[in-house]
């Protein structure tokens, strides 16, 4: 069984995620695991799927190392909806089993497993990149604020949506080489992690996608003329159920992200959800309140 201690009180490093995922798979026979690819350091990038895989909604977390709390949020959600399906109970008033028989959900708790390990356990986990990461961080406190992958590339600046303009803005800020944050790499999809996610989306019928980050309690929903009309309505519903603010990213946060790429590529809705409030990395003790604020929104996002 997956216990509350597993979900709520342990930082979301690789060993914790593996233990929770294995427990979920053993408890719920209808839950399936997919491996999208591997990280720079050969850690698996895994997804959990429930329901009809012909068309599904996609949830992704932990694009940034120090935002590892989003991986735990998504694992908590997997546990909750699996329990509702298995027991035949409603999930936030929804008959989730009926909806999942028509359209499934795929949840990728951790897009950036190397970055999460660095942020939680330090540069010693960075393998062949250890010396580079140590040189960038200088001290252990800085390692806790690591956002990038092991190669110093910010995964959420590495998608092919306004990447050239974003790259120029990075250069104007003096970000021209591997860094703990905001360096978008040498080209879009230069990183194994971003390419694995893009390839997965290109090969499957994804109805809409939600990317989870921290922090700010905000919902980003648009990217240029390709944004579907229903995206704003969906964002407003998410806002009403969560209390989060519908917002627009500014400056260096414009372009290059997964949400932007998905909208541009497929002309389908995608959202960035900035969970919680405070200073990253948010403490694991914040997870229960974050989850409770978002539970209804997560359910609605699954069935819309």
PASEBA-1860 file (N, C-alpha, C; in nm, 3 decimals):
! residues 304
1> XXXXXXXX> 0.083/-0.120/0.000/0.000/0.000/0.000/0.087/0.125/0.000 ~ 0.039/0.230/-0.067/0.106/0.359/-0.064/0.054/0.436/0.057 ~ 0.141/0.474/0.146/0.098/0.540/0.268/0.103/0.691/0.254 ~ 0.034/0.758/0.345/0.039/0.903/0.346/0.181/0.953/0.373 ~ 0.256/0.878/0.450/0.393/0.919/0.476/0.473/0.921/0.346 ~ 0.453/0.818/0.261/0.521/0.815/0.132/0.485/0.939/0.050 ~ 0.356/0.970/0.045/0.309/1.076/-0.042/0.343/1.214/0.013 ~ 0.324/1.235/0.139/0.325/1.371/0.192/0.454/1.414/0.261
9> XXXXXXXX> 0.538/1.321/0.304/0.646/1.362/0.394/0.786/1.331/0.345 ~ 0.799/1.282/0.223/0.930/1.245/0.172/0.958/1.324/0.044 ~ 1.077/1.381/0.035/1.113/1.455/-0.085/1.114/1.362/-0.207 ~ 1.081/1.419/-0.322/1.056/1.338/-0.440/1.178/1.299/-0.520 ~ 1.281/1.242/-0.455/1.399/1.197/-0.526/1.370/1.067/-0.600 ~ 1.467/1.019/-0.675/1.446/0.901/-0.760/1.401/0.779/-0.681 ~ 1.466/0.752/-0.568/1.431/0.633/-0.491/1.290/0.643/-0.435 ~ 1.249/0.761/-0.393/1.113/0.781/-0.342/1.010/0.759/-0.452
17> XXXXXXXX> 1.033/0.820/-0.568/0.939/0.803/-0.680/0.929/0.656/-0.720 ~ 1.043/0.590/-0.726/1.043/0.449/-0.767/0.963/0.364/-0.669 ~ 0.980/0.390/-0.540/0.907/0.313/-0.439/0.756/0.336/-0.452 ~ 0.716/0.461/-0.469/0.574/0.492/-0.481/0.516/0.433/-0.609 ~ 0.586/0.449/-0.721/0.536/0.396/-0.849/0.522/0.245/-0.843 ~ 0.622/0.177/-0.789/0.613/0.031/-0.780/0.497/-0.012/-0.691 ~ 0.473/0.061/-0.583/0.361/0.029/-0.495/0.228/0.051/-0.566 ~ 0.218/0.161/-0.641/0.095/0.187/-0.716/0.070/0.079/-0.821
25> XXXXXXXX> 0.174/0.039/-0.891/0.158/-0.063/-0.995/0.116/-0.198/-0.938 ~ 0.167/-0.230/-0.819/0.130/-0.357/-0.757/-0.011/-0.353/-0.700 ~ -0.057/-0.235/-0.663/-0.189/-0.221/-0.601/-0.302/-0.209/-0.704 ~ -0.272/-0.148/-0.819/-0.376/-0.119/-0.918/-0.339/-0.185/-1.051 ~ -0.406/-0.294/-1.083/-0.370/-0.372/-1.202/-0.399/-0.298/-1.332 ~ -0.489/-0.200/-1.329/-0.526/-0.126/-1.449/-0.432/-0.009/-1.477 ~ -0.338/0.016/-1.387/-0.240/0.124/-1.405/-0.122/0.070/-1.485 ~ -0.083/0.142/-1.589/0.027/0.099/-1.676/0.143/0.198/-1.670
33> XXXXXXXX> 0.262/0.145/-1.687/0.382/0.229/-1.689/0.440/0.234/-1.829 ~ 0.475/0.355/-1.873/0.542/0.375/-2.001/0.679/0.438/-1.973 ~ 0.778/0.401/-2.050/0.907/0.469/-2.044/0.923/0.551/-2.172 ~ 0.930/0.684/-2.156/0.940/0.773/-2.271/1.082/0.778/-2.326 ~ 1.179/0.767/-2.236/1.318/0.778/-2.275/1.406/0.783/-2.151 ~ 1.528/0.829/-2.171/1.625/0.839/-2.062/1.680/0.981/-2.054 ~ 1.726/1.017/-1.936/1.788/1.147/-1.915/1.934/1.144/-1.959 ~ 2.002/1.255/-1.945/2.145/1.263/-1.977/2.225/1.159/-1.899
41> XXXXXXXX> 2.183/1.131/-1.776/2.255/1.036/-1.691/2.185/0.900/-1.688 ~ 2.105/0.875/-1.790/2.044/0.743/-1.811/1.938/0.708/-1.709 ~ 1.881/0.808/-1.642/1.768/0.783/-1.554/1.640/0.777/-1.638 ~ 1.548/0.686/-1.606/1.427/0.672/-1.688/1.331/0.790/-1.670 ~ 1.268/0.828/-1.780/1.159/0.926/-1.778/1.032/0.846/-1.800 ~ 0.952/0.833/-1.696/0.841/0.738/-1.695/0.706/0.808/-1.688 ~ 0.608/0.745/-1.752/0.471/0.791/-1.744/0.381/0.682/-1.691 ~ 0.274/0.722/-1.624/0.173/0.629/-1.574/0.042/0.657/-1.646
49> XXXXXXXX> -0.020/0.554/-1.702/-0.141/0.574/-1.781/-0.259/0.498/-1.722 ~ -0.375/0.561/-1.729/-0.500/0.504/-1.683/-0.605/0.531/-1.790 ~ -0.683/0.428/-1.825/-0.794/0.449/-1.916/-0.757/0.431/-2.062 ~ -0.842/0.485/-2.148/-0.832/0.468/-2.292/-0.711/0.543/-2.347 ~ -0.617/0.471/-2.405/-0.494/0.532/-2.453/-0.504/0.580/-2.597 ~ -0.620/0.562/-2.662/-0.637/0.613/-2.798/-0.638/0.765/-2.800 ~ -0.690/0.825/-2.694/-0.686/0.970/-2.675/-0.674/0.995/-2.526 ~ -0.585/1.086/-2.489/-0.567/1.108/-2.345/-0.524/1.251/-2.316
57> XXXXXXXX> -0.542/1.287/-2.191/-0.493/1.413/-2.135/-0.356/1.386/-2.074 ~ -0.266/1.483/-2.085/-0.129/1.465/-2.039/-0.097/1.563/-1.926 ~ -0.047/1.510/-1.815/0.003/1.590/-1.704/0.153/1.564/-1.690 ~ 0.232/1.669/-1.677/0.378/1.654/-1.662/0.428/1.740/-1.547 ~ 0.526/1.688/-1.473/0.583/1.762/-1.361/0.734/1.761/-1.361 ~ 0.790/1.837/-1.269/0.935/1.841/-1.242/1.017/1.865/-1.368 ~ 0.981/1.967/-1.445/1.068/2.014/-1.553/1.194/2.075/-1.494 ~ 1.180/2.134/-1.376/1.291/2.201/-1.308/1.326/2.126/-1.181
65> XXXXXXXX> 1.457/2.110/-1.158/1.503/2.027/-1.047/1.444/2.066/-0.913 ~ 1.455/2.195/-0.878/1.412/2.234/-0.744/1.260/2.242/-0.731 ~ 1.187/2.216/-0.839/1.041/2.212/-0.835/0.991/2.068/-0.824 ~ 1.070/1.985/-0.756/1.039/1.842/-0.741/0.906/1.817/-0.670 ~ 0.854/1.915/-0.598/0.726/1.895/-0.528/0.614/1.865/-0.628 ~ 0.630/1.911/-0.754/0.527/1.884/-0.854/0.520/1.735/-0.889 ~ 0.632/1.665/-0.881/0.628/1.520/-0.907/0.548/1.448/-0.799 ~ 0.563/1.493/-0.675/0.489/1.432/-0.565/0.341/1.465/-0.573
73> XXXXXXXX> 0.310/1.587/-0.617/0.170/1.626/-0.639/0.103/1.532/-0.740 ~ 0.171/1.504/-0.849/0.112/1.419/-0.952/0.102/1.274/-0.908 ~ 0.198/1.226/-0.831/0.187/1.089/-0.779/0.072/1.078/-0.680 ~ 0.050/1.181/-0.602/-0.065/1.183/-0.512/-0.195/1.176/-0.592 ~ -0.198/1.247/-0.703/-0.318/1.244/-0.787/-0.340/1.106/-0.848 ~ -0.233/1.043/-0.895/-0.245/0.906/-0.948/-0.306/0.815/-0.843 ~ -0.254/0.823/-0.721/-0.305/0.740/-0.612/-0.455/0.764/-0.590 ~ -0.495/0.890/-0.590/-0.634/0.925/-0.560/-0.730/0.875/-0.668
81> XXXXXXXX> -0.695/0.896/-0.796/-0.790/0.854/-0.899/-0.789/0.702/-0.915 ~ -0.674/0.638/-0.892/-0.672/0.491/-0.896/-0.760/0.433/-0.785 ~ -0.755/0.494/-0.669/-0.838/0.447/-0.558/-0.986/0.464/-0.591 ~ -1.022/0.576/-0.655/-1.161/0.599/-0.693/-1.207/0.496/-0.796 ~ -1.121/0.466/-0.893/-1.156/0.367/-0.995/-1.174/0.229/-0.932 ~ -1.080/0.191/-0.846/-1.083/0.056/-0.789/-1.201/0.036/-0.694 ~ -1.236/0.139/-0.619/-1.344/0.126/-0.521/-1.480/0.165/-0.577 ~ -1.482/0.219/-0.700/-1.609/0.260/-0.760/-1.670/0.382/-0.695
89> XXXXXXXX> -1.587/0.465/-0.633/-1.636/0.586/-0.566/-1.616/0.708/-0.655 ~ -1.686/0.814/-0.623/-1.671/0.939/-0.697/-1.541/1.008/-0.659 ~ -1.486/1.080/-0.754/-1.367/1.162/-0.729/-1.408/1.307/-0.746 ~ -1.408/1.384/-0.640/-1.456/1.522/-0.636/-1.591/1.534/-0.708 ~ -1.678/1.438/-0.682/-1.812/1.439/-0.740/-1.821/1.384/-0.881 ~ -1.710/1.337/-0.936/-1.706/1.288/-1.073/-1.699/1.135/-1.075 ~ -1.773/1.076/-1.169/-1.759/0.933/-1.195/-1.639/0.915/-1.287 ~ -1.521/0.917/-1.228/-1.397/0.922/-1.306/-1.380/0.798/-1.391
97> XXXXXXXX> -1.429/0.682/-1.344/-1.416/0.557/-1.421/-1.486/0.568/-1.555 ~ -1.605/0.626/-1.554/-1.682/0.638/-1.679/-1.609/0.726/-1.780 ~ -1.553/0.836/-1.732/-1.481/0.925/-1.822/-1.353/0.860/-1.876 ~ -1.282/0.789/-1.790/-1.156/0.728/-1.832/-1.176/0.614/-1.931 ~ -1.294/0.556/-1.934/-1.320/0.451/-2.034/-1.328/0.510/-2.174 ~ -1.359/0.639/-2.183/-1.367/0.706/-2.314/-1.235/0.774/-2.350 ~ -1.170/0.833/-2.250/-1.047/0.906/-2.275/-0.958/0.892/-2.153 ~ -0.834/0.856/-2.174/-0.745/0.827/-2.063/-0.667/0.948/-2.015
105> XXXXXXXX> -0.577/0.922/-1.923/-0.485/1.023/-1.872/-0.347/0.960/-1.860 ~ -0.247/1.033/-1.901/-0.107/0.992/-1.883/-0.039/1.096/-1.796 ~ 0.026/1.049/-1.693/0.090/1.138/-1.596/0.239/1.107/-1.593 ~ 0.320/1.207/-1.626/0.466/1.195/-1.622/0.514/1.275/-1.502 ~ 0.539/1.210/-1.390/0.570/1.286/-1.268/0.697/1.369/-1.278 ~ 0.798/1.319/-1.352/0.929/1.384/-1.348/0.993/1.384/-1.486 ~ 0.992/1.500/-1.551/1.056/1.515/-1.682/1.208/1.525/-1.667 ~ 1.255/1.578/-1.557/1.397/1.610/-1.538/1.454/1.538/-1.416
113> XXXXXXXX> 1.469/1.405/-1.424/1.514/1.331/-1.306/1.655/1.366/-1.259 ~ 1.745/1.401/-1.351/1.881/1.439/-1.310/1.879/1.569/-1.230 ~ 1.803/1.667/-1.278/1.795/1.794/-1.207/1.735/1.780/-1.069 ~ 1.635/1.693/-1.057/1.574/1.669/-0.926/1.676/1.609/-0.830 ~ 1.755/1.513/-0.877/1.856/1.452/-0.789/1.958/1.554/-0.743 ~ 2.001/1.642/-0.833/2.098/1.746/-0.795/2.037/1.838/-0.691 ~ 1.912/1.880/-0.713/1.848/1.974/-0.621/1.827/1.914/-0.483 ~ 1.799/1.784/-0.476/1.771/1.721/-0.347/1.898/1.666/-0.282
121> XXXXXXXX> 1.982/1.601/-0.361/2.096/1.528/-0.303/2.233/1.584/-0.341 ~ 2.237/1.694/-0.416/2.363/1.762/-0.440/2.435/1.718/-0.565 ~ 2.547/1.787/-0.593/2.620/1.765/-0.718/2.687/1.629/-0.726 ~ 2.699/1.560/-0.614/2.759/1.426/-0.618/2.676/1.330/-0.703 ~ 2.549/1.364/-0.727/2.461/1.277/-0.806/2.469/1.307/-0.955 ~ 2.554/1.402/-0.995/2.555/1.450/-1.134/2.648/1.371/-1.225 ~ 2.703/1.259/-1.177/2.781/1.171/-1.262/2.893/1.242/-1.334 ~ 2.900/1.223/-1.465/3.008/1.282/-1.545/3.003/1.435/-1.547
129> XXXXXXXX> 2.891/1.493/-1.506/2.877/1.638/-1.504/2.905/1.697/-1.365 ~ 2.951/1.614/-1.273/2.965/1.657/-1.133/3.055/1.780/-1.120 ~ 3.170/1.780/-1.183/3.263/1.892/-1.169/3.203/2.020/-1.225 ~ 3.134/2.010/-1.339/3.071/2.128/-1.397/2.962/2.183/-1.304 ~ 2.877/2.093/-1.255/2.768/2.135/-1.166/2.825/2.197/-1.038 ~ 2.928/2.136/-0.983/2.990/2.189/-0.862/3.048/2.327/-0.887 ~ 3.111/2.346/-1.003/3.167/2.476/-1.037/3.062/2.584/-1.052 ~ 2.946/2.546/-1.106/2.837/2.643/-1.122/2.775/2.676/-0.987
137> XXXXXXXX> 2.758/2.575/-0.904/2.687/2.595/-0.776/2.773/2.666/-0.672 ~ 2.900/2.633/-0.664/2.996/2.686/-0.567/2.970/2.633/-0.427 ~ 2.843/2.636/-0.383/2.813/2.584/-0.249/2.687/2.498/-0.252 ~ 2.667/2.423/-0.145/2.557/2.326/-0.142/2.420/2.394/-0.144 ~ 2.410/2.515/-0.087/2.282/2.585/-0.088/2.238/2.616/-0.231 ~ 2.334/2.655/-0.315/2.301/2.683/-0.455/2.255/2.557/-0.527 ~ 2.310/2.442/-0.490/2.268/2.317/-0.552/2.120/2.290/-0.527 ~ 2.071/2.329/-0.411/1.928/2.310/-0.379/1.839/2.391/-0.473
145> XXXXXXXX> 1.895/2.494/-0.537/1.819/2.579/-0.628/1.844/2.544/-0.775 ~ 1.895/2.424/-0.799/1.924/2.381/-0.936/1.794/2.358/-1.012 ~ 1.786/2.417/-1.131/1.667/2.402/-1.216/1.693/2.316/-1.339 ~ 1.813/2.325/-1.393/1.846/2.266/-1.523/1.860/2.115/-1.515 ~ 1.892/2.053/-1.630/1.927/1.912/-1.628/2.075/1.898/-1.589 ~ 2.129/1.779/-1.596/2.267/1.758/-1.551/2.367/1.834/-1.637 ~ 2.331/1.861/-1.763/2.421/1.932/-1.853/2.408/2.083/-1.843 ~ 2.328/2.131/-1.748/2.313/2.275/-1.729/2.219/2.342/-1.828
153> XXXXXXXX> 2.128/2.264/-1.888/2.030/2.319/-1.981/1.893/2.321/-1.914 ~ 1.829/2.435/-1.918/1.694/2.450/-1.863/1.595/2.384/-1.959 ~ 1.538/2.273/-1.918/1.449/2.197/-2.006/1.334/2.283/-2.057 ~ 1.282/2.370/-1.974/1.166/2.450/-2.016/1.206/2.574/-2.095 ~ 1.333/2.581/-2.136/1.378/2.679/-2.236/1.425/2.609/-2.362 ~ 1.396/2.479/-2.375/1.457/2.397/-2.480/1.356/2.344/-2.581 ~ 1.236/2.402/-2.583/1.133/2.358/-2.678/1.125/2.457/-2.794 ~ 1.086/2.406/-2.910/1.091/2.484/-3.034/0.967/2.570/-3.052
161> XXXXXXXX> 0.958/2.673/-2.970/0.850/2.771/-2.979/0.908/2.906/-2.939 ~ 0.940/2.988/-3.037/1.005/3.115/-3.007/1.143/3.098/-2.947 ~ 1.208/2.985/-2.977/1.337/2.955/-2.913/1.443/3.057/-2.951 ~ 1.449/3.099/-3.078/1.552/3.194/-3.121/1.540/3.326/-3.046 ~ 1.418/3.377/-3.034/1.397/3.502/-2.960/1.433/3.485/-2.813 ~ 1.395/3.372/-2.755/1.429/3.346/-2.616/1.580/3.338/-2.599 ~ 1.647/3.273/-2.693/1.793/3.260/-2.687/1.860/3.397/-2.687 ~ 1.809/3.488/-2.769/1.864/3.624/-2.771/1.841/3.695/-2.638
169> XXXXXXXX> 1.725/3.675/-2.579/1.698/3.738/-2.449/1.789/3.680/-2.341 ~ 1.816/3.550/-2.349/1.910/3.489/-2.255/2.048/3.554/-2.268 ~ 2.092/3.573/-2.392/2.224/3.632/-2.415/2.232/3.774/-2.362 ~ 2.125/3.850/-2.378/2.122/3.987/-2.326/2.135/3.989/-2.174 ~ 2.091/3.882/-2.110/2.104/3.870/-1.965/2.236/3.806/-1.923 ~ 2.322/3.777/-2.022/2.452/3.718/-1.991/2.448/3.568/-1.973 ~ 2.339/3.504/-2.013/2.326/3.358/-1.999/2.367/3.296/-2.131 ~ 2.492/3.253/-2.142/2.547/3.206/-2.269/2.609/3.067/-2.260
177> XXXXXXXX> 2.601/3.005/-2.145/2.666/2.875/-2.123/2.585/2.797/-2.020 ~ 2.615/2.668/-2.004/2.543/2.590/-1.904/2.533/2.661/-1.770 ~ 2.415/2.652/-1.710/2.384/2.728/-1.589/2.284/2.648/-1.507 ~ 2.262/2.691/-1.384/2.162/2.621/-1.304/2.020/2.656/-1.347 ~ 2.004/2.761/-1.428/1.870/2.801/-1.472/1.879/2.887/-1.597 ~ 1.777/2.879/-1.681/1.749/2.971/-1.791/1.838/2.958/-1.914 ~ 1.935/2.869/-1.916/2.012/2.847/-2.038/1.939/2.744/-2.124 ~ 1.900/2.785/-2.245/1.814/2.702/-2.329/1.885/2.604/-2.420
185> XXXXXXXX> 2.017/2.589/-2.405/2.089/2.493/-2.486/2.132/2.547/-2.620 ~ 2.190/2.460/-2.704/2.245/2.503/-2.832/2.140/2.504/-2.942 ~ 2.028/2.436/-2.919/1.921/2.429/-3.019/1.797/2.371/-2.953 ~ 1.679/2.394/-3.010/1.558/2.331/-2.955/1.569/2.179/-2.958 ~ 1.520/2.117/-2.853/1.523/1.971/-2.838/1.665/1.915/-2.843 ~ 1.762/1.995/-2.803/1.899/1.944/-2.793/1.914/1.843/-2.680 ~ 1.820/1.845/-2.586/1.831/1.761/-2.467/1.744/1.636/-2.478 ~ 1.794/1.528/-2.424/1.721/1.401/-2.430/1.583/1.412/-2.365
193> XXXXXXXX> 1.576/1.490/-2.258/1.451/1.500/-2.182/1.342/1.571/-2.263 ~ 1.376/1.685/-2.323/1.276/1.758/-2.402/1.240/1.681/-2.529 ~ 1.338/1.619/-2.592/1.310/1.542/-2.713/1.220/1.422/-2.683 ~ 1.244/1.355/-2.572/1.160/1.241/-2.535/1.014/1.283/-2.519 ~ 0.992/1.398/-2.455/0.855/1.445/-2.435/0.791/1.486/-2.567 ~ 0.866/1.557/-2.651/0.811/1.598/-2.781/0.779/1.477/-2.868 ~ 0.870/1.381/-2.873/0.846/1.260/-2.952/0.721/1.187/-2.903 ~ 0.705/1.182/-2.772/0.588/1.116/-2.715/0.460/1.185/-2.760
201> XXXXXXXX> 0.460/1.317/-2.757/0.341/1.392/-2.799/0.315/1.376/-2.948 ~ 0.421/1.373/-3.028/0.404/1.358/-3.172/0.348/1.221/-3.210 ~ 0.376/1.121/-3.130/0.335/0.984/-3.161/0.197/0.949/-3.107 ~ 0.139/1.036/-3.023/0.014/1.003/-2.956/-0.090/1.112/-2.976 ~ -0.214/1.079/-2.943/-0.326/1.171/-2.958/-0.355/1.235/-2.823 ~ -0.286/1.346/-2.797/-0.299/1.416/-2.669/-0.404/1.525/-2.684 ~ -0.511/1.515/-2.605/-0.621/1.612/-2.616/-0.579/1.749/-2.566 ~ -0.523/1.755/-2.449/-0.463/1.878/-2.397/-0.359/1.840/-2.293
209> XXXXXXXX> -0.276/1.937/-2.257/-0.162/1.907/-2.170/-0.151/2.012/-2.060 ~ -0.110/1.965/-1.942/-0.083/2.054/-1.829/0.060/2.029/-1.781 ~ 0.137/2.136/-1.770/0.274/2.130/-1.719/0.277/2.197/-1.582 ~ 0.327/2.125/-1.483/0.323/2.174/-1.345/0.461/2.224/-1.303 ~ 0.461/2.348/-1.252/0.581/2.413/-1.201/0.549/2.470/-1.063 ~ 0.649/2.525/-0.998/0.625/2.601/-0.875/0.711/2.728/-0.882 ~ 0.665/2.840/-0.836/0.551/2.862/-0.752/0.479/2.987/-0.800 ~ 0.371/3.030/-0.730/0.303/3.154/-0.765/0.151/3.147/-0.771
217> XXXXXXXX> 0.094/3.024/-0.770/-0.051/3.006/-0.780/-0.108/3.079/-0.901 ~ -0.048/3.051/-1.017/-0.088/3.112/-1.143/-0.114/3.005/-1.249 ~ -0.194/3.043/-1.349/-0.227/2.957/-1.462/-0.194/3.032/-1.590 ~ -0.100/2.980/-1.669/-0.067/3.036/-1.799/-0.136/2.951/-1.906 ~ -0.196/3.013/-2.005/-0.286/2.940/-2.093/-0.270/2.967/-2.242 ~ -0.198/3.075/-2.281/-0.198/3.113/-2.422/-0.056/3.117/-2.479 ~ -0.050/3.104/-2.612/0.074/3.126/-2.685/0.039/3.162/-2.829 ~ 0.023/3.291/-2.854/0.003/3.340/-2.989/-0.130/3.302/-3.051
225> XXXXXXXX> -0.135/3.316/-3.183/-0.259/3.297/-3.258/-0.304/3.151/-3.264 ~ -0.212/3.059/-3.233/-0.250/2.918/-3.239/-0.331/2.872/-3.119 ~ -0.344/2.958/-3.019/-0.416/2.920/-2.897/-0.564/2.895/-2.928 ~ -0.618/2.777/-2.899/-0.760/2.751/-2.925/-0.850/2.842/-2.842 ~ -0.968/2.869/-2.895/-1.061/2.956/-2.825/-1.102/2.899/-2.690 ~ -1.114/2.766/-2.681/-1.162/2.707/-2.556/-1.057/2.714/-2.444 ~ -0.934/2.749/-2.478/-0.828/2.751/-2.377/-0.858/2.850/-2.265 ~ -0.906/2.969/-2.301/-0.934/3.069/-2.197/-1.048/3.023/-2.107
233> XXXXXXXX> -1.151/2.962/-2.165/-1.262/2.911/-2.083/-1.211/2.804/-1.987 ~ -1.127/2.714/-2.037/-1.071/2.611/-1.949/-0.989/2.673/-1.838 ~ -0.907/2.773/-1.872/-0.825/2.839/-1.770/-0.912/2.905/-1.664 ~ -1.022/2.966/-1.707/-1.113/3.030/-1.611/-1.176/2.926/-1.517 ~ -1.212/2.810/-1.571/-1.267/2.704/-1.487/-1.162/2.654/-1.388 ~ -1.040/2.634/-1.436/-0.932/2.593/-1.346/-0.912/2.696/-1.236 ~ -0.920/2.823/-1.272/-0.902/2.930/-1.174/-1.013/2.930/-1.070 ~ -1.136/2.913/-1.115/-1.250/2.914/-1.023/-1.244/2.801/-0.922
241> XXXXXXXX> -1.194/2.685/-0.965/-1.192/2.570/-0.875/-1.069/2.568/-0.784 ~ -0.961/2.633/-0.826/-0.836/2.628/-0.748/-0.807/2.755/-0.670 ~ -0.865/2.866/-0.714/-0.828/2.995/-0.656/-0.703/3.054/-0.716 ~ -0.644/2.986/-0.814/-0.525/3.038/-0.881/-0.564/3.148/-0.980 ~ -0.469/3.236/-1.011/-0.495/3.349/-1.099/-0.458/3.315/-1.243 ~ -0.548/3.347/-1.337/-0.516/3.335/-1.479/-0.421/3.448/-1.515 ~ -0.308/3.414/-1.574/-0.203/3.514/-1.593/-0.130/3.491/-1.725 ~ -0.035/3.581/-1.753/0.048/3.575/-1.874/0.193/3.588/-1.834
249> XXXXXXXX> 0.280/3.499/-1.881/0.422/3.510/-1.844/0.486/3.636/-1.903 ~ 0.593/3.680/-1.842/0.661/3.802/-1.883/0.809/3.775/-1.906 ~ 0.871/3.859/-1.992/1.015/3.860/-2.007/1.075/3.728/-2.049 ~ 1.173/3.683/-1.971/1.248/3.562/-2.001/1.162/3.436/-1.993 ~ 1.041/3.448/-1.938/0.951/3.333/-1.927/0.864/3.313/-2.051 ~ 0.879/3.400/-2.152/0.799/3.389/-2.274/0.872/3.301/-2.375 ~ 0.805/3.198/-2.423/0.861/3.113/-2.527/0.956/3.007/-2.474 ~ 0.981/2.908/-2.560/1.076/2.803/-2.527/1.024/2.694/-2.437
257> XXXXXXXX> 0.901/2.711/-2.385/0.848/2.616/-2.288/0.762/2.509/-2.352 ~ 0.737/2.404/-2.274/0.655/2.293/-2.326/0.515/2.339/-2.360 ~ 0.453/2.417/-2.274/0.317/2.466/-2.300/0.313/2.542/-2.433 ~ 0.412/2.627/-2.456/0.417/2.706/-2.580/0.431/2.615/-2.702 ~ 0.522/2.519/-2.692/0.546/2.428/-2.804/0.422/2.346/-2.835 ~ 0.355/2.295/-2.733/0.238/2.210/-2.755/0.128/2.288/-2.826 ~ 0.102/2.411/-2.782/0.000/2.494/-2.847/0.038/2.520/-2.992 ~ 0.163/2.559/-3.015/0.209/2.590/-3.150/0.206/2.467/-3.241
265> XXXXXXXX> 0.245/2.353/-3.189/0.258/2.232/-3.269/0.122/2.171/-3.304 ~ 0.031/2.169/-3.208/-0.094/2.093/-3.226/-0.219/2.180/-3.230 ~ -0.206/2.309/-3.199/-0.322/2.399/-3.194/-0.427/2.345/-3.097 ~ -0.380/2.286/-2.990/-0.466/2.233/-2.885/-0.430/2.301/-2.752 ~ -0.520/2.297/-2.654/-0.492/2.367/-2.529/-0.375/2.306/-2.452 ~ -0.299/2.393/-2.391/-0.195/2.351/-2.296/-0.181/2.461/-2.192 ~ -0.140/2.421/-2.073/-0.137/2.513/-1.960/-0.012/2.490/-1.876 ~ 0.039/2.598/-1.823/0.140/2.589/-1.717/0.071/2.624/-1.586
273> XXXXXXXX> 0.083/2.536/-1.489/0.023/2.558/-1.357/0.137/2.580/-1.258 ~ 0.145/2.700/-1.204/0.249/2.733/-1.105/0.190/2.707/-0.966 ~ 0.230/2.597/-0.905/0.165/2.553/-0.781/0.230/2.615/-0.658 ~ 0.147/2.640/-0.557/0.196/2.685/-0.428/0.248/2.827/-0.430 ~ 0.288/2.872/-0.311/0.346/3.006/-0.297/0.459/3.001/-0.197 ~ 0.561/3.080/-0.224/0.677/3.083/-0.136/0.804/3.089/-0.216 ~ 0.912/3.043/-0.157/1.043/3.041/-0.222/1.079/2.898/-0.257 ~ 1.115/2.876/-0.385/1.159/2.743/-0.426/1.295/2.708/-0.365
281> XXXXXXXX> 1.315/2.581/-0.331/1.220/2.470/-0.339/1.116/2.477/-0.228 ~ 0.990/2.461/-0.265/0.885/2.460/-0.164/0.902/2.339/-0.073 ~ 0.876/2.354/0.056/0.894/2.241/0.148/0.788/2.134/0.125 ~ 0.824/2.011/0.151/0.731/1.899/0.132/0.608/1.914/0.221 ~ 0.621/1.986/0.332/0.505/2.008/0.420/0.395/2.089/0.352 ~ 0.429/2.158/0.242/0.327/2.235/0.169/0.240/2.146/0.080 ~ 0.283/2.024/0.057/0.214/1.939/-0.040/0.067/1.914/-0.008 ~ 0.028/1.881/0.115/-0.114/1.856/0.141/-0.204/1.973/0.103
289> XXXXXXXX> -0.164/2.095/0.138/-0.249/2.210/0.107/-0.249/2.240/-0.043 ~ -0.135/2.220/-0.109/-0.130/2.239/-0.255/-0.224/2.140/-0.323 ~ -0.216/2.015/-0.281/-0.300/1.913/-0.344/-0.448/1.942/-0.322 ~ -0.486/1.977/-0.201/-0.627/2.002/-0.173/-0.680/2.119/-0.256 ~ -0.597/2.222/-0.276/-0.640/2.336/-0.357/-0.661/2.297/-0.503 ~ -0.586/2.197/-0.550/-0.587/2.163/-0.692/-0.667/2.037/-0.726 ~ -0.713/1.964/-0.626/-0.774/1.834/-0.653/-0.891/1.843/-0.750 ~ -0.983/1.935/-0.727/-1.098/1.947/-0.816/-1.055/1.988/-0.956
297> XXXXXXXX> -0.958/2.079/-0.964/-0.907/2.121/-1.094/-0.846/2.005/-1.170 ~ -0.770/1.920/-1.100/-0.708/1.804/-1.163/-0.814/1.709/-1.219 ~ -0.920/1.688/-1.142/-1.027/1.603/-1.189/-1.095/1.659/-1.313 ~ -1.125/1.789/-1.312/-1.189/1.851/-1.427/-1.098/1.850/-1.549 ~ -0.969/1.875/-1.527/-0.873/1.873/-1.639/-0.867/1.736/-1.703 ~ -0.890/1.632/-1.625/-0.887/1.495/-1.677/-1.005/1.465/-1.768 ~ -1.120/1.523/-1.740/-1.241/1.486/-1.815/-1.280/1.587/-1.923 ~ -1.220/1.705/-1.925/-1.262/1.809/-2.020/-1.219/1.777/-2.163
END
